[in-house]
Amino acid sequence: MNLLRAILILFVSIKAYADIDVMLLKNYENQNIEGWVMSEKLDGVRGYWDGTQLLTRQGQRLSPPAYFIKDFPPFAIDGELFSERNHFEEISSITKSFKGNRWEKLKLYVFDVPDAKGNLFERLDVLKTYLSAHPMPYIQIIEQIPVRDKAHLYEFLKEVEAQQGEGVVVRNPHAPYEKKRSAHILKLKTAHDEECTVIAHHKGKGQFENVMGSLTCQNHRGEFKIGSGFNLHERENPPSIGSVITYKYRGVTSSGKPRFATYWRVRESHQIK
């Protein structure tokens, strides 16, 4: 069993090298955000346009129809493919298909221009200038709202979550685009979320006697079990061994393990449906 776990972890680690270098978020944990800006965190699919093709965070090439990317800029832009709140499954289904159906429902909501010079606003101005000469319906720049203070940030979070939004992104507009997990861009939600690799299934008890009761995951926090958040279909068809799932949690224990870890969903691999 230990050998199998090692092989699975190695496989996932090798697969992770295919990820492209994009700016990734850390959690907001009461850092100083004076002079920062905020925006709604959109629950969609990361879309990175490298100037010629549209890629996922994992570096997989998406297949939007020609009309969608016809007038995209000849430079990189980073954003989220999104339609409306609480529609992640539909968004994911659209982006996974190679047939190009229903892409008209989506837009690439852009939060940065990675290779442009200057601060965040100067980088976004590069895209604004391009769009003024090449107007199109499928690119929209995300509004960045100056944060007055922490009370203003939490007020905005409350408004977003009241409308079924995922959370808030707060970032330092004076920082450059960093192709790594950055301390200059933070996410704030009522509950945190992270990814982990499934390494074992455990049979349930009682009402779950004939289905999965819990699973064991592993990530930088070590090994831990997740037994809640699954519906009956997911317990009958649990995430496969070696798959990467997203879970929500509320803080960590004294040993560094996630507190109240709850299954959310499988990380999308963007294969043909």
C-alpha positions in Angstrom: 0.0 0.0 0.0 2.9 2.4 0.9 4.4 1.7 -2.5 1.1 2.4 -4.3 0.7 5.7 -2.4 4.3 6.7 -3.4 3.7 5.9 -7.0 0.4 7.9 -7.0 2.0 10.9 -5.4 4.9 10.8 -7.8 2.5 10.6 -10.8 0.6 13.6 -9.6 3.8 15.5 -8.9 5.0 14.8 -12.4 1.7 15.8 -13.9 1.9 19.1 -12.0 5.0 20.1 -13.9 2.7 20.7 -16.9 1.1 23.7 -15.0 1.9 27.0 -16.6 3.5 29.8 -14.6 0.7 32.1 -13.6 0.1 34.3 -10.6 -1.6 32.3 -7.8 -3.4 33.5 -4.7 -2.6 33.2 -1.0 -5.2 33.5 1.7 -6.0 36.8 3.4 -5.1 36.5 7.0 -5.3 40.0 8.4 -2.4 41.3 6.3 -1.8 45.1 5.9 -3.8 46.0 2.8 -3.5 49.8 2.9 -3.6 51.1 -0.6 -4.8 47.8 -2.1 -7.7 47.1 -4.4 -10.4 44.4 -4.4 -12.7 42.6 -6.8 -15.2 39.7 -6.7 -13.5 36.3 -7.0 -15.3 34.7 -9.9 -16.0 30.9 -9.6 -15.2 30.0 -13.2 -12.3 28.3 -15.1 -8.9 30.1 -15.2 -8.2 31.2 -18.7 -4.7 32.3 -19.8 -4.4 33.7 -23.3 -0.7 33.6 -24.3 -1.2 35.7 -27.4 -2.1 32.8 -29.7 -4.0 30.2 -27.7 -6.2 29.9 -24.6 -4.9 27.7 -21.8 -6.0 26.4 -18.5 -4.0 26.9 -15.3 -2.7 23.3 -15.9 -1.4 24.3 -19.3 -4.0 22.4 -21.3 -5.2 24.0 -24.5 -8.9 25.0 -24.6 -10.9 24.8 -27.8 -13.0 27.9 -28.1 -14.7 28.5 -31.4 -13.0 30.9 -33.9 -15.5 33.7 -33.3 -14.7 33.7 -29.6 -11.0 34.5 -29.9 -11.1 36.2 -33.3 -10.0 39.6 -32.0 -8.1 38.5 -28.9 -4.9 40.6 -28.5 -1.5 39.5 -29.7 -0.2 39.6 -26.1 -0.9 37.6 -22.9 -3.9 38.3 -20.7 -4.9 36.4 -17.6 -8.4 36.0 -16.3 -11.4 33.8 -15.6 -13.8 32.2 -18.0 -17.2 33.0 -16.4 -20.9 33.4 -17.2 -22.8 34.0 -13.9 -22.7 33.1 -10.3 -23.4 29.6 -9.1 -23.0 28.1 -12.6 -19.5 26.5 -12.3 -20.6 23.1 -13.6 -22.0 24.6 -16.7 -18.9 26.8 -17.3 -16.7 23.8 -16.8 -18.8 21.7 -19.2 -18.5 24.3 -21.9 -14.7 24.7 -21.6 -14.1 20.9 -21.5 -15.9 20.3 -24.8 -14.0 20.3 -28.1 -17.2 21.0 -30.0 -17.2 24.7 -29.2 -20.9 24.8 -28.2 -22.3 27.5 -25.9 -19.1 29.5 -25.7 -21.2 32.6 -26.4 -22.4 32.3 -22.8 -18.9 33.0 -21.6 -16.5 35.9 -21.3 -12.9 36.1 -20.3 -12.9 38.4 -17.3 -9.4 39.8 -17.2 -7.5 40.7 -14.0 -4.0 41.3 -15.4 -1.8 41.7 -18.4 1.2 39.6 -17.4 4.0 40.9 -19.7 3.0 44.6 -19.7 5.1 47.1 -17.8 4.1 49.3 -14.9 1.6 48.8 -12.0 -1.7 46.9 -12.2 -3.6 49.9 -13.6 -0.9 50.6 -16.2 -0.9 47.0 -17.3 -4.7 46.9 -17.6 -4.6 50.2 -19.6 -2.6 48.3 -22.3 -5.6 46.0 -22.7 -8.1 48.9 -22.5 -6.2 50.7 -25.3 -6.3 47.6 -27.4 -10.0 47.0 -26.8 -10.9 50.6 -27.7 -9.5 49.8 -31.2 -10.7 46.2 -31.3 -14.1 46.1 -29.4 -15.4 42.6 -28.7 -18.0 41.0 -26.5 -15.9 38.2 -25.1 -13.3 40.1 -23.1 -14.2 42.2 -20.0 -11.8 43.8 -17.6 -12.6 43.2 -13.9 -13.3 46.4 -12.0 -10.7 47.0 -9.2 -12.2 48.8 -6.2 -9.8 50.8 -3.9 -10.1 49.4 -0.3 -10.7 52.1 2.3 -10.1 49.8 5.2 -10.7 46.3 6.5 -14.3 47.1 7.4 -14.9 48.1 3.8 -13.3 44.8 2.6 -15.6 42.7 4.8 -18.6 44.7 3.8 -17.8 44.0 0.2 -17.4 40.2 1.0 -20.8 40.2 2.7 -22.4 41.8 -0.4 -20.7 39.3 -2.7 -21.6 36.2 -0.7 -25.2 37.5 -0.3 -25.5 37.3 -4.1 -24.0 33.7 -4.1 -20.6 34.9 -5.1 -17.5 32.9 -4.2 -15.5 35.5 -2.3 -13.2 38.5 -2.8 -9.7 39.0 -4.2 -7.6 41.7 -2.7 -4.3 42.7 -4.3 -1.5 45.2 -4.2 -1.8 47.3 -7.4 1.8 48.5 -7.1 3.3 44.9 -7.3 4.4 43.3 -10.6 2.7 40.2 -12.0 4.5 37.3 -10.3 4.4 33.9 -12.0 4.0 32.1 -8.7 1.9 32.0 -5.6 2.1 35.6 -4.5 1.8 37.5 -1.2 0.5 40.5 -3.3 -2.7 38.8 -4.3 -5.0 37.3 -1.6 -8.4 35.6 -1.5 -10.9 36.1 1.2 -13.9 33.8 1.7 -16.0 32.7 4.7 -14.3 29.3 4.3 -10.8 28.6 2.8 -10.3 26.0 0.1 -7.3 23.9 -1.0 -6.5 21.0 -3.2 -5.3 17.5 -2.2 -4.6 14.1 -3.9 -6.9 11.2 -3.1 -4.8 8.2 -1.9 -7.4 5.9 -0.3 -11.2 5.2 0.0 -12.8 4.0 3.2 -16.1 2.0 3.4 -18.9 3.7 5.2 -21.0 2.7 8.2 -24.6 2.8 9.0 -26.6 4.5 6.2 -23.3 4.6 4.1 -22.5 0.9 4.7 -22.6 0.0 1.0 -20.8 3.2 -0.3 -17.8 5.2 0.5 -17.8 6.7 3.9 -14.6 8.8 3.7 -11.4 9.2 1.8 -7.8 9.9 2.7 -6.0 12.8 1.0 -2.5 14.1 1.0 -1.0 17.5 0.3 1.5 19.9 1.9 -0.4 19.5 5.2 0.2 15.7 5.3 -2.4 13.0 5.2 -6.0 13.5 6.5 -9.5 12.2 6.0 -12.5 13.9 4.5 -15.9 12.3 5.2 -18.4 15.1 4.7 -19.7 17.2 1.8 -20.4 14.2 -0.5 -23.9 13.6 -1.9 -25.1 10.0 -2.4 -24.0 9.9 -6.1 -20.5 11.0 -5.1 -20.4 8.4 -2.4 -21.4 5.7 -4.9 -18.9 7.0 -7.4 -16.1 8.6 -5.3 -13.2 10.6 -6.8 -10.7 8.1 -8.1 -7.4 7.2 -6.4 -4.8 9.7 -7.7 -7.3 12.4 -8.6 -7.0 15.9 -7.3 -10.0 17.3 -5.3 -10.8 20.7 -3.8 -12.0 20.8 -0.2 -13.2 23.6 2.0 -11.9 24.1 5.6 -12.1 26.5 8.5 -8.6 27.1 9.9 -6.0 24.5 10.9 -5.4 22.4 14.0 -2.4 22.7 16.3 -0.7 20.0 14.1 -1.3 21.9 10.9 -4.2 19.7 9.5 -7.2 21.4 8.0 -10.1 21.9 10.5 -13.6 20.8 9.4 -12.4 19.7 6.0 -15.4 19.2 3.6 -15.3 17.9 0.1 -16.2 20.5 -2.6 -15.4 19.0 -6.1 -12.9 17.3 -8.3 -10.4 19.5 -10.0 -11.3 19.7 -13.6 -8.9 17.9 -16.0 -10.5 19.3 -19.2 -10.8 16.1 -21.0 -13.5 15.5 -23.7 -16.9 14.7 -22.2 
